[in-house]
Amino acid sequence: MSKAKGKAKQAKGKLKETAGGAMDDKRMQAEGHAERASGKAEEMVSEAADKARKGSGKS
């Protein structure tokens, strides 16, 4: 997992949400929302891992 992948997932999810709203497709909106949440979680895990590595003195 990486911070960049999390950000990319969030962007893709936002696109799906927006497209779903424009096409009045509730399923696509929901998929986009879920993808954004997944991307945010992935980013947060990556940040926590980075902090843990820095805190333990490992690189």
N, C-alpha and C positions, 0 to 999 in steps of 0.2 A: 504494500500500500504506500502511496505517496500523496503528498499534499497536492501536487499538480493533477494527479488522477482524480482526486476528490473535487477539485475546482472544475475540471472538465465535466465530471458527472453532474455537478450542480448546473453548469451552463447548458448542458444537453437537456436536463430536466426542465429548466426554465423555458427553453425553446419548445419543448413538448407541451408544457402548460399553456404557453401563449398560443401556439397553433391550435390546441384543443379548444381554447376559449374562442378563437376566431371562427372555428368550424362548428362550434357548439357541440363538441365531442367530449362528454363528461369522462369517458374512460381514458382518453388521451390526457386529459387534464390530471386525472388521478395518478396515472403512470408517471407523468412529469413531476408531480408533487412528491411521489415516492422516490423517484430518482434523485431529486434535489436533496431530500432528507438523507438518503444513502450517501450521497456525495459529501454532505456536511459531516456526517458521522465518520466517514473515511478520513476526511481532512483533520478532524479533531483527534482521531486515534494516531494519525501520523505526527501531529504536533505533540501529543503526550509522549509518544515514543522518543521524539527528538529531545524533549525536556528530560526524560529519564536517562537517555544516553549522556547528555551534557551534565546532569546531576551526578552521575556515577563516575564521570571522568573518562568514559569510553567514547570513541568517535566512530 
